[in-house]
Amino acid sequence: MADFVKVTVPTGKIRQEPKPDGHVLLELKAGQELELLERQRRYSRVRYRDHFQDITGWIANVAINLPKGNHESITDDLPSCPFCGSETWLEKGIRTGGNSLLIGNLFSGDYAHSRICLGCGYIQLHISSSALRRIQAEQERQARE
């Protein structure tokens, strides 16, 4: 029996090749259903059928609700964009009114960093893995008290 997935982003793009700049065969709206044919690390091969068309191509895994299973998870430092599936990011510092975004307090806080998806302009905030570990340790310490 075939597996089916749904598009989970505002616009899911089925591409001819499994890469962010691959030729777009079809754009789908959130909630539309696809037949899952094959799953790779960042893209899945899918089939879309309706009364007018039958299209097979590739869609970014971040754009669909993949079934749970023994699939390799994406753990790269720069994940695919959740909106367009692009893997091309530009790291940039972010400033708000001349000040950087500080997580924590002035003396022991961590500055947030940003990256901009060059595929669609989506901006993603993140902190370093060492800063995340400090925050997690602090939360665990507070939970025990």
HUMO-V380894 format. One record per residue. RES is the residue in one small letter. PHI is phi in whole degrees, -180 to 180 (999 if undefined). Layout:
# HUMO-V380894
RES&PHI / RES&PHI
This chain:
# HUMO-V380894
m&999 / a&-75 / d&-89 / f&-124 / v&-130 / k&-121 / v&-70 / t&-115 / v&-111 / p&-55 / t&-135 / g&-95 / k&-110 / i&-88 / r&-112 / q&-71 / e&-122 / p&-83 / k&-154 / p&-62 / d&-102 / g&-65 / h&-57 / v&-81 / l&-87 / l&-161 / e&-109 / l&-119 / k&-93 / a&-54 / g&96 / q&-72 / e&-98 / l&-131 / e&-86 / l&-87 / l&-99 / e&-160 / r&-120 / q&-117 / r&-55 / r&-116 / y&-131 / s&-122 / r&-85 / v&-133 / r&-130 / y&-116 / r&-132 / d&-144 / h&-68 / f&-113 / q&-149 / d&-141 / i&-121 / t&-117 / g&-169 / w&-119 / i&-133 / a&-62 / n&-60 / v&-71 / a&-96 / i&-135 / n&-94 / l&-71 / p&-68 / k&-68 / g&169 / n&-88 / h&-102 / e&-66 / s&-90 / i&-88 / t&-126 / d&-64 / d&-63 / l&-116 / p&-74 / s&-66 / c&-65 / p&-70 / f&-100 / c&-118 / g&83 / s&-63 / e&-112 / t&-105 / w&-120 / l&-119 / e&-78 / k&-143 / g&-75 / i&-116 / r&-127 / t&-125 / g&61 / g&89 / n&-111 / s&-82 / l&-77 / l&-107 / i&-102 / g&106 / n&-103 / l&-59 / f&-95 / s&-133 / g&-88 / d&-125 / y&-86 / a&-77 / h&-115 / s&-132 / r&-136 / i&-113 / c&-72 / l&-80 / g&-81 / c&-139 / g&92 / y&-58 / i&-109 / q&-119 / l&-90 / h&-157 / i&-120 / s&-68 / s&-65 / s&-69 / a&-65 / l&-62 / r&-62 / r&-63 / i&-65 / q&-62 / a&-64 / e&-65 / q&-65 / e&-63 / r&-63 / q&-66 / a&-67 / r&-76 / e&-76
